[in-house]
């Protein structure tokens, strides 16, 4: 099955965001394996702290293994917050997750529900003696583009 899907993530209400762009591309490598690349850019505006506008950039790459509508994934993530050094923060982590695609509108659209865990071991960044763990839950829509291969008898 060759599928190219573009995922629009549903953003929760997180204060005032002046600009937010997100996108995810998944390329199928057969019936059960795919590669996924995700990128998001936000510019939150803080009116209380006096900091003003800053940048938050997030990117990840994952190998996705699926069986029917359920899937597991694992890969690498990078998070950058702040304008420039020394007033910025970077986090590099590995991640793993579980998810489900609930198809509707034929086989061209699906609701995607996913839970991920991120881990960075000791030795990175300012808190070098501590490990960092983080959990997220996301929900989004998948739009499946391209044709499906027909299988003969």
Secondary structure, DSSP 8 states (H G I E B T S, - for coil): ---EEEEEE-----S-EEEEEEEEEEEE-SSSEEEEEEEEEEEEEESSSS-EE--EEEEEEEEEEEETTEEEEEEEEEEEEESSTTSEEEEEEEEEEEEEEEEETTTTEEEEEEEEEEEE-TTSSS-TTS-EEEEEEEEEEEEEES-------
